């Protein structure tokens, strides 16, 4: 049975997990990590 569709509305609390297969590094280097965090910050600023 498929799971229910997640709510995607402003102000809804979300749980975000980021983990790669076999616990490998998610980011290639500090520049990649910084870029990813900056993009997440834009999403948070919009809500």
MMTF fields as JSON, N, C-alpha, C and O atoms, coordinates in Angstrom:
{
  "mmtfVersion": "1.0.0",
  "mmtfProducer": "UNKNOWN",
  "numBonds": 187,
  "numAtoms": 188,
  "numGroups": 47,
  "numChains": 1,
  "numModels": 1,
  "chainsPerModel": [1],
  "groupsPerChain": [47],
  "chainIdList": ["A"],
  "bondAtomList": [4, 2, 8, 6, 12, 10, 16, 14, 20, 18, 24, 22, 28, 26, 32, 30, 36, 34, 40, 38, 44, 42, 48, 46, 52, 50, 56, 54, 60, 58, 64, 62, 68, 66, 72, 70, 76, 74, 80, 78, 84, 82, 88, 86, 92, 90, 96, 94, 100, 98, 104, 102, 108, 106, 112, 110, 116, 114, 120, 118, 124, 122, 128, 126, 132, 130, 136, 134, 140, 138, 144, 142, 148, 146, 152, 150, 156, 154, 160, 158, 164, 162, 168, 166, 172, 170, 176, 174, 180, 178, 184, 182],
  "bondOrderList": [1, 1, 1, 1, 1, 1, 1, 1, 1, 1, 1, 1, 1, 1, 1, 1, 1, 1, 1, 1, 1, 1, 1, 1, 1, 1, 1, 1, 1, 1, 1, 1, 1, 1, 1, 1, 1, 1, 1, 1, 1, 1, 1, 1, 1, 1],
  "groupList": [{"groupName": "UNK", "atomNameList": ["N", "CA", "C", "O"], "elementList": ["N", "C", "C", "O"], "formalChargeList": [0, 0, 0, 0], "bondAtomList": [1, 0, 2, 1, 3, 2], "bondOrderList": [1, 1, 2], "singleLetterCode": "X", "chemCompType": "L-PEPTIDE LINKING"}],
  "groupTypeList": [0, 0, 0, 0, 0, 0, 0, 0, 0, 0, 0, 0, 0, 0, 0, 0, 0, 0, 0, 0, 0, 0, 0, 0, 0, 0, 0, 0, 0, 0, 0, 0, 0, 0, 0, 0, 0, 0, 0, 0, 0, 0, 0, 0, 0, 0, 0],
  "groupIdList": [1, 2, 3, 4, 5, 6, 7, 8, 9, 10, 11, 12, 13, 14, 15, 16, 17, 18, 19, 20, 21, 22, 23, 24, 25, 26, 27, 28, 29, 30, 31, 32, 33, 34, 35, 36, 37, 38, 39, 40, 41, 42, 43, 44, 45, 46, 47],
  "secStructList": [7, 7, 7, 7, 7, 7, 7, 7, 7, 6, 6, 7, 7, 7, 7, 7, 7, 7, 7, 7, 4, 4, 4, 7, 7, 1, 7, 1, 1, 2, 2, 2, 2, 2, 2, 2, 2, 2, 2, 2, 2, 2, 2, 2, 2, 2, 7],
  "xCoordList": [0.845, 0.0, 0.892, 1.726, 0.741, 1.577, 1.27, 0.157, 2.268, 2.072, 1.241, 1.115, 0.676, -0.118, 0.784, 1.964, 0.235, 0.961, 1.322, 0.507, 2.549, 2.982, 2.37, 2.132, 2.118, 1.62, 2.729, 3.87, 2.407, 3.376, 2.727, 2.271, 2.694, 2.042, 2.914, 3.678, 2.793, 3.552, 3.23, 2.067, 4.27, 4.076, 3.98, 3.892, 3.994, 3.913, 5.309, 6.265, 5.425, 6.693, 7.141, 6.355, 8.391, 8.938, 10.133, 10.886, 10.301, 11.464, 12.34, 11.906, 13.559, 14.472, 15.627, 16.272, 15.878, 17.024, 17.889, 17.386, 19.176, 20.1, 21.192, 22.056, 21.133, 22.154, 22.367, 21.403, 23.575, 23.897, 23.957, 24.042, 23.911, 23.993, 25.328, 26.365, 25.297, 26.483, 27.216, 28.426, 26.473, 27.033, 28.192, 29.085, 28.161, 29.186, 28.964, 27.881, 29.992, 29.871, 28.789, 28.669, 28.007, 26.949, 27.523, 27.082, 28.5, 29.076, 30.467, 31.218, 30.8, 32.113, 33.218, 34.323, 32.91, 33.904, 33.179, 31.95, 33.94, 33.335, 32.519, 31.493, 32.961, 32.214, 30.842, 29.837, 30.805, 29.55, 28.631, 27.428, 29.201, 28.425, 27.83, 26.651, 28.645, 28.183, 27.079, 26.085, 27.244, 26.234, 24.906, 23.846, 24.962, 23.741, 23.044, 21.821, 23.814, 23.223, 22.625, 21.599, 23.256, 22.708, 21.376, 20.45, 21.278, 20.014, 18.92, 17.767, 19.269, 18.288, 17.839, 16.661, 18.753, 18.418, 17.392, 16.509, 17.492, 16.523, 15.132, 14.142, 15.062, 13.778, 13.194, 12.001, 14.02, 13.535, 13.085, 12.103, 13.787, 13.402, 12.063, 11.365, 11.692, 10.422, 9.235, 8.11, 9.464, 8.328, 8.042, 7.116],
  "yCoordList": [-1.176, 0.0, 1.24, 1.385, 2.141, 3.343, 4.292, 4.32, 5.06, 6.017, 7.194, 7.441, 7.917, 9.101, 10.224, 10.286, 11.096, 12.248, 13.162, 13.395, 13.678, 14.585, 15.96, 16.391, 16.642, 18.008, 18.923, 18.81, 19.82, 20.783, 22.153, 22.694, 22.702, 23.99, 24.859, 24.355, 26.141, 27.08, 26.894, 26.77, 26.877, 26.76, 25.341, 25.14, 24.346, 22.954, 22.486, 22.654, 21.905, 21.407, 20.21, 19.295, 20.214, 19.123, 18.507, 19.208, 17.23, 16.52, 16.174, 15.472, 16.663, 16.436, 15.578, 15.872, 14.515, 13.651, 13.594, 13.502, 13.648, 13.534, 12.547, 12.831, 11.381, 10.368, 9.59, 9.208, 9.361, 8.677, 7.172, 6.713, 6.425, 4.97, 4.567, 5.155, 3.581, 3.046, 4.107, 4.015, 5.113, 6.183, 6.931, 7.441, 6.986, 7.75, 9.24, 9.659, 10.042, 11.489, 12.014, 11.561, 12.967, 13.567, 14.654, 14.822, 15.386, 16.503, 16.144, 15.436, 16.645, 16.375, 17.15, 16.642, 18.39, 19.25, 20.392, 20.451, 21.304, 22.411, 23.332, 23.86, 23.528, 24.376, 23.764, 24.475, 22.465, 21.756, 21.834, 22.053, 21.654, 21.736, 23.127, 23.266, 24.155, 25.531, 25.847, 26.481, 25.415, 25.641, 24.982, 25.589, 23.773, 23.057, 23.755, 23.888, 24.203, 24.89, 26.238, 26.649, 26.92, 28.192, 27.976, 28.772, 26.896, 26.599, 26.25, 26.643, 25.514, 25.218, 26.495, 26.636, 27.418, 28.669, 29.447, 30.084, 29.408, 30.095, 29.493, 30.221, 28.188, 27.511, 27.928, 28.218, 27.962, 28.338, 29.792, 30.113, 30.682, 32.089, 32.307, 33.274, 31.417, 31.541, 31.163, 31.568, 30.393, 29.942, 30.864, 30.618],
  "zCoordList": [0.0, 0.0, 0.0, 0.894, -0.976, -1.035, 0.114, 0.639, 0.488, 1.578, 1.108, -0.092, 2.06, 1.748, 1.224, 1.569, 0.404, -0.098, 1.063, 1.956, 1.047, 2.114, 1.916, 0.788, 3.022, 2.956, 2.463, 2.91, 1.554, 1.045, 1.115, 0.108, 2.317, 2.516, 3.41, 4.233, 3.241, 4.045, 5.527, 5.91, 6.347, 7.781, 8.302, 9.514, 7.418, 7.847, 8.25, 7.493, 9.427, 9.919, 9.083, 8.834, 8.653, 7.843, 8.559, 9.235, 8.413, 8.945, 7.75, 6.837, 7.759, 6.632, 7.102, 8.108, 6.36, 6.641, 5.399, 4.278, 5.606, 4.477, 4.852, 5.682, 4.223, 4.468, 3.183, 2.52, 2.839, 1.597, 1.828, 2.967, 0.759, 0.828, 1.446, 1.139, 2.3, 2.972, 3.786, 3.996, 4.242, 5.082, 4.419, 5.096, 3.099, 2.368, 2.579, 2.986, 2.301, 2.421, 1.487, 0.348, 1.968, 1.164, 0.265, -0.872, 0.769, 0.03, -0.466, 0.205, -1.662, -2.244, -1.54, -1.352, -1.152, -0.511, 0.194, 0.18, 0.812, 1.551, 0.65, 1.077, -0.585, -1.522, -1.819, -1.86, -2.022, -2.282, -1.061, -1.2, 0.134, 1.38, 1.562, 1.89, 1.349, 1.492, 0.494, 0.848, -0.735, -1.77, -1.388, -1.538, -0.906, -0.51, 0.649, 0.648, 1.64, 2.782, 2.377, 2.919, 1.434, 0.945, 0.234, 0.39, -0.549, -1.231, -0.232, -0.414, 0.823, 1.866, 2.568, 2.898, 2.798, 3.458, 2.646, 3.221, 1.326, 0.469, 0.673, 0.748, 0.761, 0.975, 2.319, 2.41, 3.363, 4.681, 4.715, 5.384, 4.003, 3.966, 3.288, 3.593, 2.366, 1.64, 2.5, 2.209, 3.557, 4.368, 5.517, 6.291]
}
